[in-house]
């Protein structure tokens, strides 16, 4: 391996993102930039009511309206099967829960604002909207239920009356008898009840798709923003359309953010495919921002109570958790799995031997809930870290001391939790103490006094987190040498802005001795890329990169063997650099293009490195902030992050991922609030009402790593894509709670700690 290229591109090198040049100059290519000849526009007529019986009137006037080519109601798409739930979970009693039917288009009932009723295809979106106004729909409104905490109360409306309950399922984790025994032996018990507020993803690029049908081949092509086209293809083909997956090609161009929410199949995709086949022309649907709020899966929305049993020294003995998880009106694609996988991380970084978790999924007349960045693990970290702070207060211990006493120790690794999670490595006290040092934890009292002198409430809070990601499995990588000497990588992960072309490319560049510009990373085409697991669970780099590395090494070996004959030298005496293979220490060389041209067949290598266990990133976040008691405004003054990601592939990309995740956590902690009224109308359905974080709301971060390589990952990588969201909420809210308790006697506050909520909490405590 050439040392120059190893230093320039190898693992750990701060390579700048090669994607940025096109994206920041407006030359990205997104779904809405694709306009094949003859494209028609689709529009979905949606329910304005949250819960109602529906009668759709005569469609002939709409079908005859100017510019209209097709109008589809439920009876017109009987060929399509209902939207599937792919996570049907075993309940505590051993049975599988029921899955109510979610039709592609509703016929007799609607169960949330935004439920789809009619699909209209016209020459323009405006003509489709005008036609929709000619459709008479009779709504017989029903009383709705919207609040998570209300769903199981006596006498509330039932989203699915035929089931007799709003309980969608009851799941469990842990050992109840062992936990009961731990609590019976406890000297102290601390309790907390918290709300994990509902979020709307609000990626920059709204969803959209373009569907095409080739009548000669009988094949469909769907151009759509995804987090992985292969899984989406299989669900649309197998579960909804009932066709062989080989008949559907999914193409994903640039994607303007995913956050879990673009992982799923939505109704518009099969609707556009059916319309394209029937009309013989491409059909495009682009979601508006208002549609995003009422159609795309929401995130979080849990109400949770928890208690921890302790001995006389504040050592944790057992943990009980009761989660009520809002599923919305339907069980979304992976919805039931999210609270389950989240609670598998309930014990966090702590040595807690006994755990008992109960999860009640509930139906409400709201948008369905599914994975949002972190997918259950941020909820788990938030709960345990708020509970640990309460335990510290109850026991008269400092935030760091109670953690120090209860952290799993390095010598206990590998450590298996009560839910079967196997932590392979970690030095938790190390990153906590480093974060405290950088944050100036010891000097907080002086800064607090200075704030108080200025009439402000200062608070400091920490979160020590761990998450499970890079779930066991593999990702096939194919590296090809082109006849011009360029290199191509084909891999089935899907960049959503993370910088895959840079991260993958720098490892290939290191192995082949070429610049990044000569490497083409191909994703997002199910015809060109044979298989793929997509992007989610921080898997792309930890799972994908080892396969990229091994495929590169395999192809380098092939190239050296071919070059050895041409150069009359041993393969071990050759190196790759500057697009050539040369004899080390001489100017005797042959170019990669010459090797490719002279090869008996195209040169490529395929590798798939399998990982048998998850990885477990962990770290400490410390937030320091000031609250203005007169207005309730909160200003974050300092934010310190010390993370253990095992191995840093690219520090520039890594910092970007962490910063973005923390920004989303700050949004959830202090700003973002999804509010429905009692009739199920979404009151926060635009950016006028739904408070998104802006640049001025986000502080400068101090970020560093204190890495302990993973033993379960082939390259020691642990993953980082979701970590910021997992550590962020509890750090911010523990700081808010600290400031309010210390200065105003406020005992508890939930997210989001908006100015109004903070102001009201202060007034209530003082009263």
Helices and strands as residue ranges (DSSP letters): H 3-9, H 20-23, G 31-33, E 40-46, E 52-56, H 60-63, E 68-72, G 74-77, E 109-110, E 116-122, H 125-132, E 137-141, G 148-150, G 161-163, E 167-174, H 176-184, E 188-196, E 208-214, E 219-224, H 229-234, I 235-241, G 245-247, E 248-251, G 261-263, H 267-279, E 283-286, H 289-295, E 302-310, E 316-328, H 335-343, E 354-363, H 377-395, H 399-406, G 410-412, E 415-416, E 422-423, H 428-439, G 441-443, H 444-453, E 456-466, E 477-481, E 487-491, H 500-512, G 516-518, E 519-522, H 540-567, G 571-573, E 574-577, E 580-583, E 589-591, H 592-598, E 603-607, E 618-628, E 634-644, H 651-670, G 695-697, E 701-705, H 723-744, H 755-766
